[in-house]
Each structure stands twice: as C-alpha cells, then as structure tokens.
C-alpha cells in the first residue's frame, strides 16, 4: 500500500472544507436542554418515525427512519421529542455565521452541513489549513455547544467523504499526496454521488473501493457512467470541478408543500382538507415570489408509504388559489381510495414563470381573473396582519377534527413563549431550558 504512486504530489493546490453537524437535530435539543445530555434522545414524535437519533441512541441500535414503537422496544427509557425546526434553523444560521468568520466563500448545502473554500487563507489567519479547520470546530463547540465533523481536502467530493470518516467530532485531512491511500479505505457505497444501482454496476465490473474506480481510465468512467460519473472520477482524484458556491439559492423552479398527519386517516373530507391547506400554503409562497404556475401535481401517501399521484397542465399560468381548487378537487377524486389509511398529502407547482411574463389568451375572462387575483391579494394582506390561514377556505375547517394524540405535542420552544410572543410570531432566538 505504501508503494502506490500518489494521484497528486501537491498537498493543497486548493483547500476545501466540509462541515457536518453530528446528529444535528438531537444535538440542538441537548444544547437547549442540558439535562438531556448523555441520554438517548430522538426527534420526530409528531411523525411517529425517528427523524434524528443522538449518538447515545445510535449506540443502542436505534436509527433514523425506525418507527417509535420499535425504538421503544429496544430502549424503554428513550427520550422522544417533537421536532423543533425553528430552533434547528436558528442554530444552523449561527453555525454558518461562524464559518463565514474564517472565509466568505461558504456554501450552505443543507441545514446541518456546508462547504467552505479556505484556499490562500493561511497567511491571513496565521495557521495551517488543518489548524483553520480545528479552529472552526472548536468555535462551533464553544459557542453553540454542538459538535461537528470536518473533512479537509482538495475537492468537494473528497472532503464530503472525509467528514464522515471520523464521526462524531472528528477531523480528517486528505492531502494530495495521500489521496491514493485514503481512497483504498473507502468502499464504493460511501462515495458521494454513487447510489445503490451505481454501486452494484461497478461491483459487476470487479470494483470494490473508490481507489479501484479512479484507477480505471477516464474514458472508461465516462462511457459507463456518463458526465456525472466522470465528474466524480475527477473529484476523487483531487480535481475540483464543483466550486464552492456562496451565492443565494436560484429562483424557484418548483414549489412544493406536504404535510404528514399525526394520526393516519380514512376520512375522505379530512384528507381533502389537509390537501387544500397545502394548496393554500403553496400558493401563498408562489405569490410571495411573484410567480405563477402552469402545472399542478398532487400526491397522497398511504400509511404503508405507498403513494399515488396525478398532475395536470393549465392553459394559462395562475397564482390564484381559488382558480386552481376545482382542478385539485377533480384530481383528488381520481386518486383517493376509500377504506385506505392516509398519512400525507402533497402538492407541487411546476413550470413556474414570473407574473410579468404571463400571457393571456384572447378569450380569457379577464374580469373574473382580476377578481380572483384581487381576492388572493386581500387574503394575503389579512393573513399577514393577523396570522397565516386566519382567512382560509371553508374546506380547510375540517382540519379542526384532527384526533388529539400525544404525537401532536408541540416543541418546548412553542410552549414557553417570551413576553409579547405568540404561537406564530416569536423572536428569532433559541432558549435554554435551565432551572436555577
């Protein structure tokens, strides 16, 4: 192994970091509730399925995606919490703010992980690239009481794999001259961008590790896996083809909204009311971005996760909830099956265009269209002043019939408000649950 030729002889022609939160959701809960530290904690009570498990829970064999009833069988003392996405978002923003103290080139990849380009910053910070990574890790731990794992290497593809190599709270540095040694330890299924089908395909060609893959000729990789596979081949060899992109997210190409019920339901009216509420929320966002949709797609998911969907194209783009609801009702009637238990309703608005670019047909009823648009703007203004969904369709009132269960428990932050806060309007601050 030590006699292998390195893929790159240069240590750091470019230095990229990948910062990944360790069990981020439950780590945030343990930071806000210090009495939970050291205990097996999971989030996802509202869904009945584990959304995130702390490392104490993982040590007991409890994983993400497992049903709560099954997890409690393994660990009766398991601490189960409703997901507090508002607080998770606050901690996420603060984590990225810490990263930006060291470099302005930071890409928010997800709520709990991001990339940072620190090339050329050794002189500025008077420390090595590895020391910069350690300082970022220490600062996040000190200020947020969260642990993160960091991968440092020459490309996104390499540092993404490296950050997962020594979890939790680890740092893995892969220099150019050590890439060949590192890749020999990485199985194909741990390569960023390789799905199960790709892994099986490569194994049929006798490959087992990432090193086996990069040892194949470039043309071979391109012929077998196309452009995406060729990009991964270069990234694994230390050639950075995917630059860190700190720019804001591009304009929406689609808008989606989905909601999982706390208790699965067979009630047709209730399931439809949940779908209508998603339609209202999706169109509120559509109008906020000054866009219109020309295609609507809905989906219903059963208790066993089987899903049925149906979509339709509109003859003209619209941003009016009331104009689309008759179509949504028709689509719903075609895919709803009586006697089945449903757990989720979803809607996607696609083929978006700006409000200014919408073209009207000669025979469109402009008077009716203008009335519906005025109605939507009025509803938005009222809801902006008094709270989301204060004015809604009568169909959505059926949601009030939701059966009350312990899974409907609100996060601690929503139950413990500061003076002046409401259930929908709160200061963008986390709160620590410390008794003195």
Residue pairs with C-beta under 8 A, 6 or more apart in sequence:
1 181
1 184
2 181
4 180
4 181
4 184
5 180
6 176
6 177
6 178
6 179
6 180
7 176
7 179
7 180
7 214
7 237
7 238
8 154
8 176
8 177
8 179
8 237
8 238
9 176
9 177
10 176
10 177
11 175
11 176
11 177
12 119
12 129
12 154
12 175
12 176
13 154
13 176
13 238
14 117
14 119
14 154
14 155
14 240
15 117
15 118
15 119
15 121
15 129
15 152
15 153
15 154
16 115
16 116
16 117
16 118
16 119
16 152
16 153
16 154
16 155
16 156
16 158
16 159
16 240
16 244
17 99
17 115
17 116
17 117
17 118
17 132
17 133
17 136
17 150
17 151
17 152
17 159
18 109
18 113
18 114
18 115
18 150
18 151
18 156
18 159
18 160
18 162
18 163
19 95
19 99
19 113
19 114
19 115
19 116
19 136
19 137
19 140
19 148
19 149
19 150
19 163
20 112
20 113
20 148
20 149
20 150
20 151
20 163
20 164
20 167
21 27
21 95
21 112
21 113
21 146
21 147
21 148
22 55
22 146
22 147
22 148
22 149
22 167
22 168
22 169
23 52
23 53
23 54
23 55
23 58
23 168
24 52
24 88
24 91
24 92
24 111
24 112
24 146
25 43
25 51
25 52
25 83
25 88
25 112
26 41
26 42
26 43
26 52
26 53
26 54
26 57
26 81
27 54
27 146
27 147
28 84
28 87
28 88
28 91
28 146
28 430
29 36
29 41
29 43
29 81
29 84
30 36
30 37
30 39
30 41
30 54
30 145
31 91
31 144
31 145
31 146
31 432
32 87
32 412
32 413
32 430
32 431
32 432
32 433
33 412
33 432
33 433
34 432
34 433
34 434
35 433
36 79
38 56
39 54
39 56
39 77
39 79
40 53
40 54
40 56
40 57
40 59
40 60
40 62
40 75
40 77
40 78
40 79
41 53
41 54
41 56
41 57
41 78
41 79
41 81
42 50
42 51
42 52
42 53
42 54
42 57
42 62
42 68
42 71
42 78
42 79
42 80
42 81
43 50
43 51
43 52
43 80
43 81
43 82
43 83
43 84
44 50
44 51
44 52
44 68
44 80
44 82
44 83
45 68
45 80
45 81
45 82
45 83
45 406
45 407
45 409
46 82
46 83
46 260
46 262
46 407
46 408
46 409
47 83
47 260
47 262
47 407
48 67
48 68
48 262
48 407
49 65
49 66
49 67
49 68
50 62
50 63
50 64
50 65
50 66
50 67
50 68
50 71
51 64
51 83
52 64
53 62
53 63
53 64
55 168
57 71
57 75
57 78
60 74
60 75
61 74
62 71
62 74
62 75
62 78
68 80
71 78
71 80
72 78
72 80
81 411
81 412
82 407
82 409
82 410
82 411
83 411
84 411
84 412
84 413
84 414
86 411
86 413
86 414
86 426
87 411
87 413
87 430
88 111
88 112
89 111
90 428
90 429
90 430
91 144
91 146
91 430
92 108
92 111
92 112
94 143
94 144
95 112
95 114
95 140
95 144
95 146
95 148
96 106
96 108
96 114
98 136
98 139
98 140
98 143
98 144
99 106
99 114
99 116
99 136
100 106
101 139
102 116
102 118
102 121
102 125
102 132
102 135
102 136
103 116
103 117
103 118
103 121
104 246
105 116
105 117
105 118
105 244
105 246
106 114
106 115
106 116
106 244
106 246
107 114
107 115
107 116
107 244
107 245
107 246
108 114
109 115
113 163
115 156
115 159
115 244
116 136
116 244
117 243
117 244
118 129
118 132
118 133
121 129
121 132
122 128
122 129
122 132
125 131
125 132
125 135
127 135
129 152
129 173
130 152
130 171
130 173
133 150
133 152
133 171
133 173
134 171
136 148
136 150
137 147
137 148
137 150
137 169
137 171
140 146
140 147
140 148
141 147
141 148
141 169
147 168
147 169
148 169
149 163
149 164
149 166
149 167
149 168
149 169
149 170
149 171
149 172
150 163
150 170
150 171
150 172
151 158
151 159
151 160
151 161
151 162
151 163
151 164
151 165
151 171
151 172
151 174
152 159
152 162
152 171
152 172
152 173
152 174
153 159
153 162
153 173
153 174
153 175
153 179
153 238
154 174
154 176
154 179
154 238
154 239
154 240
155 234
155 235
155 236
155 238
155 239
155 240
155 241
155 242
156 192
156 235
156 240
156 242
156 244
157 191
157 192
157 193
157 232
157 235
157 236
157 242
158 174
158 179
158 182
158 235
158 236
158 238
159 174
160 192
161 186
161 190
161 191
161 192
161 210
162 172
162 173
162 174
162 182
163 172
164 190
165 172
166 172
174 182
176 238
179 236
179 237
179 238
180 211
183 209
183 210
183 211
183 214
183 236
184 209
184 210
184 211
185 209
186 209
186 210
186 211
187 208
187 209
187 210
188 194
188 198
188 199
188 202
188 203
188 207
188 208
188 209
188 210
188 212
188 213
189 196
189 199
190 210
191 210
191 213
191 232
191 236
192 232
193 228
193 231
193 232
194 202
194 232
198 225
198 229
201 224
201 225
202 212
202 213
202 224
205 224
206 212
207 213
207 216
210 236
213 221
213 232
213 233
213 236
214 233
214 236
214 237
216 233
218 230
218 233
221 229
221 230
221 232
221 233
222 229
222 230
222 233
225 232
231 241
231 242
234 241
235 241
235 242
251 289
252 289
252 291
252 352
253 350
253 352
254 348
254 349
254 350
254 352
255 282
255 285
255 286
255 289
255 291
255 293
255 348
255 349
255 352
256 282
256 346
256 347
256 348
256 349
257 278
257 279
257 281
257 282
257 285
257 346
257 347
258 278
258 299
258 344
258 345
258 346
258 347
259 274
259 277
259 278
259 344
259 345
259 346
260 343
260 344
261 274
261 342
261 343
261 344
261 402
262 402
262 403
262 405
262 407
262 408
263 402
263 403
263 405
263 407
264 302
264 303
264 341
264 342
264 343
265 271
265 341
265 342
266 338
266 339
266 340
266 341
266 342
267 401
268 336
268 338
269 398
270 398
270 399
270 401
270 402
271 300
271 336
271 342
271 345
272 329
272 332
272 336
272 395
272 398
273 395
273 396
273 397
273 398
273 399
274 345
274 399
275 298
275 300
275 328
275 332
275 345
275 347
276 325
276 328
276 393
276 395
276 396
277 389
277 392
277 396
277 399
278 345
278 346
278 347
279 321
279 324
279 325
279 328
279 347
280 321
280 389
280 392
280 393
280 396
281 388
281 389
282 347
282 348
282 349
283 319
283 320
283 321
283 324
283 349
283 376
284 380
284 383
284 388
286 292
286 293
286 319
286 349
286 352
287 319
287 376
287 377
287 380
290 354
290 355
290 356
291 319
291 352
291 353
291 354
291 355
292 317
292 318
292 319
292 352
292 353
292 354
292 355
292 358
293 314
293 317
293 318
293 319
293 324
293 349
293 350
293 351
293 352
294 313
294 314
294 316
294 317
294 318
294 350
294 351
294 352
294 353
295 311
295 312
295 313
295 314
295 349
295 350
295 351
296 311
296 312
296 314
296 324
296 327
296 328
296 331
296 347
296 348
296 349
296 350
297 309
297 310
297 311
297 312
297 347
297 348
297 350
298 309
298 310
298 311
298 328
298 331
298 332
298 335
298 345
298 346
298 347
298 348
299 307
299 308
299 309
299 310
299 335
299 344
299 345
299 346
299 347
299 348
300 307
300 308
300 309
300 332
300 335
300 336
300 342
300 344
300 345
300 346
301 307
301 342
301 343
301 344
301 345
301 346
302 308
302 340
302 341
302 342
302 343
303 340
303 341
303 342
303 343
305 343
308 335
308 337
309 335
309 346
310 331
310 334
310 335
311 331
311 348
312 327
312 331
313 351
314 324
314 327
315 361
316 358
316 359
316 360
316 361
316 364
317 351
317 352
317 353
317 358
318 324
318 369
319 355
319 373
319 376
320 369
320 372
320 373
320 375
320 376
321 376
321 379
321 393
322 372
322 375
322 376
322 393
323 369
323 372
325 393
328 347
360 366
360 369
379 391
382 390
382 391
383 389
383 390
383 391
387 422
387 424
387 425
388 424
389 396
402 408
412 433
413 426
413 430
413 431
414 423
414 426
416 431
416 433
417 423
417 426
418 426
418 427
418 429
418 431
421 427
